[in-house]
Each structure stands twice: as structure tokens, then as C-alpha cells.
């Protein structure tokens, strides 16, 4: 009886772990973020099973993402900048959801300062560049989804306008 129960628990745990966002979307993602003040910046994220590592090369800062809520279709958590604090906001909330093919939508929010940012991230090893074409592609994808910087806010752990 105990052995059957143990096997059933292991199978259930394995099935649940395989359905989480990072099991499907783990790896390196790159894109161009667009911030509420109109600025843009390149970013690279490595999603691991228990935390993410983010770099903003053009801003010369980076840090870690601690996951808070992870499902098969989205991931949210908190970003904490570890280096380059003079160039980046120290902390914020993050939200990711699949978009199309090898892309996902990234949202960032600092509820204290009222700053928001959006990006379309692409899986893979393409170089990080910040240019008008990539910015326009990100903006077009976000517009197509009905997301706009002025409607994205975070309040506690709730994302509004998403």
C-alpha cells in the first residue's frame, strides 16, 4: 500500500513539474524593452527551473528573478537588480506569458514609482540590439494583443490591464 502511494505521488509530482512554465520555456530569451518614459533597452534573460537571471547590457545592470506564481501559461515574480544599481530601478514585478512560436511577452512594473515596461522576447542566441526595427516589432506585437504601457499596472501581486 505504502509503495503504491509513494509511486503515485512521484508520478503526480513529475507530471505537475513538467507542466510548469519554466519546464517548457526555460533557456535564453532576448528582446528590446519599451518603458513608459519612451526609452528602450536590450535585455537577455536566462530562465532556470527555480529562478531567472536578467541582464540589461545597454543599461549596464542586471540581477535575478525570483518566481512567485508559475503555471503552464504564465510566470510572475520579483526582479532584484544585483549590479549597476545607479543605472536601473532596484526592484520590480515581472510577468511572462507565451506569445507565438518562440516568443513571449515580458512585462515589468514598479508600483512605487509607477514605471512600466513591455517587451517581446525571442528564444535563442540572436545578438541583443536596440534599434527602431526591433522596437517597432515589439510595439506592433503588443498593440496586437491590446497591451499598452499606460494600462499595465501592478498592485501587490495582481496585474491590471493584462
C-alpha positions as CSV (number, residue, x, y, z in Angstrom):
1,X,0.0,0.0,0.0
2,X,2.7,2.5,1.0
3,X,4.8,1.6,-2.1
4,X,1.8,2.2,-4.4
5,X,1.1,5.6,-2.7
6,X,4.7,6.6,-3.0
7,X,4.8,5.8,-6.7
8,X,1.5,7.6,-7.3
9,X,2.9,10.7,-5.5
10,X,6.1,10.6,-7.6
11,X,4.2,10.4,-10.8
12,X,1.9,13.2,-9.8
13,X,4.8,15.4,-8.8
14,X,6.7,14.7,-12.1
15,X,3.6,15.4,-14.2
16,X,3.0,18.7,-12.3
17,X,6.6,19.8,-12.6
18,X,6.6,19.1,-16.4
19,X,3.5,21.4,-16.9
20,X,5.1,24.5,-15.3
21,X,6.1,27.5,-17.4
22,X,9.9,27.1,-16.9
23,X,9.8,23.4,-18.0
24,X,8.6,24.5,-21.4
25,X,10.1,27.9,-21.7
26,X,13.4,27.5,-19.9
27,X,16.6,28.8,-21.6
28,X,17.8,32.1,-23.1
29,X,15.5,34.9,-24.3
30,X,16.3,38.2,-25.8
31,X,14.5,41.4,-26.8
32,X,14.0,45.1,-26.6
33,X,12.1,46.6,-23.7
34,X,10.0,49.7,-24.1
35,X,9.5,51.8,-21.0
36,X,6.7,54.3,-20.1
37,X,9.1,57.3,-20.5
38,X,9.8,56.2,-24.1
39,X,13.2,54.8,-23.5
40,X,14.2,51.4,-24.8
41,X,16.9,48.9,-23.9
42,X,18.1,45.5,-24.8
43,X,17.7,42.6,-22.4
44,X,18.7,39.0,-22.0
45,X,17.0,36.5,-19.7
46,X,18.0,33.0,-18.7
47,X,15.0,31.2,-17.3
48,X,16.1,28.4,-15.0
49,X,13.8,25.9,-13.1
50,X,13.8,27.9,-9.8
51,X,15.0,31.5,-10.7
52,X,15.9,33.7,-13.7
53,X,18.9,35.8,-14.4
54,X,18.5,39.0,-16.3
55,X,21.0,41.4,-18.0
56,X,20.3,44.8,-19.4
57,X,23.6,45.3,-21.4
58,X,22.9,48.8,-22.7
59,X,22.0,49.9,-19.1
60,X,25.0,48.1,-17.6
61,X,22.9,46.4,-14.9
62,X,21.4,43.0,-14.1
63,X,20.0,40.8,-11.5
64,X,17.8,37.9,-10.6
65,X,14.2,37.0,-10.9
66,X,12.5,35.1,-8.0
67,X,9.4,33.3,-9.2
68,X,6.2,33.8,-7.3
69,X,3.4,32.3,-9.3
70,X,4.1,29.8,-12.0
71,X,1.6,28.0,-14.1
72,X,1.7,26.3,-17.5
73,X,0.7,29.6,-19.3
74,X,2.4,32.3,-17.2
75,X,5.1,33.2,-14.8
76,X,5.2,36.1,-12.4
77,X,7.7,37.1,-9.7
78,X,10.1,39.8,-8.5
79,X,13.2,41.3,-10.1
80,X,16.0,42.4,-7.9
81,X,19.0,44.2,-9.5
82,X,22.3,42.9,-8.2
83,X,24.7,45.3,-10.1
84,X,24.5,48.6,-11.9
85,X,22.1,50.0,-9.3
86,X,22.9,53.5,-10.4
87,X,21.5,52.7,-13.9
88,X,18.4,50.6,-13.1
89,X,15.5,50.6,-10.8
90,X,16.4,48.3,-7.9
91,X,13.3,46.1,-7.9
92,X,10.1,45.5,-9.7
93,X,7.5,42.9,-10.5
94,X,7.7,40.7,-13.6
95,X,5.2,38.8,-15.7
96,X,5.8,36.5,-18.7
97,X,3.3,34.7,-21.0
98,X,3.8,32.9,-24.3
99,X,3.1,34.8,-27.4
100,X,3.8,33.0,-30.7
101,X,6.3,30.4,-31.9
102,X,9.5,31.1,-29.9
103,X,8.3,34.4,-28.5
104,X,6.9,35.5,-25.2
105,X,5.6,38.8,-23.7
106,X,7.5,40.3,-20.8
107,X,6.0,42.9,-18.6
108,X,7.8,44.8,-15.8
109,X,6.2,47.1,-13.2
110,X,7.4,49.2,-10.3
111,X,4.3,50.0,-8.4
112,X,6.0,52.5,-6.1
113,X,7.3,54.8,-8.9
114,X,4.6,54.0,-11.4
115,X,7.0,52.9,-14.1
116,X,6.0,50.1,-16.5
117,X,7.9,48.3,-19.4
118,X,6.9,45.8,-22.1
119,X,8.9,43.6,-24.5
120,X,8.5,40.8,-26.9
121,X,11.3,38.3,-26.1
122,X,12.6,35.7,-28.6
123,X,14.2,32.4,-27.7
124,X,17.7,31.9,-28.9
125,X,21.1,33.2,-29.4
126,X,20.5,36.3,-31.7
127,X,22.5,39.3,-30.6
128,X,20.9,41.9,-28.4
129,X,20.4,45.1,-30.3
130,X,18.3,48.2,-29.6
131,X,17.1,49.6,-32.8
132,X,14.0,51.1,-34.4
133,X,13.0,47.9,-36.3
134,X,13.1,45.7,-33.1
135,X,11.3,48.4,-31.1
136,X,8.6,48.7,-33.9
137,X,8.2,44.9,-34.0
138,X,7.7,44.7,-30.2
139,X,5.3,47.6,-30.2
140,X,3.2,46.0,-33.1
141,X,3.0,42.7,-31.2
142,X,2.0,44.4,-28.0
143,X,-0.6,46.6,-29.9
144,X,-2.0,43.4,-31.5
145,X,-2.5,41.9,-28.1
146,X,-4.2,45.0,-26.8
147,X,-1.4,45.8,-24.3
148,X,-0.3,49.3,-23.8
149,X,2.2,50.8,-21.4
150,X,-0.4,53.2,-19.9
151,X,-2.7,50.4,-19.0
152,X,-0.3,48.0,-17.4
153,X,0.0,48.4,-13.7
154,X,0.9,46.1,-10.8
155,X,-0.8,46.2,-7.5
156,X,0.5,43.7,-5.0
157,X,0.7,40.5,-6.9
158,X,-2.2,41.4,-9.3
159,X,-1.5,42.6,-12.8
160,X,-4.1,45.0,-14.1
161,X,-4.7,45.7,-17.7
162,X,-3.5,42.3,-18.8
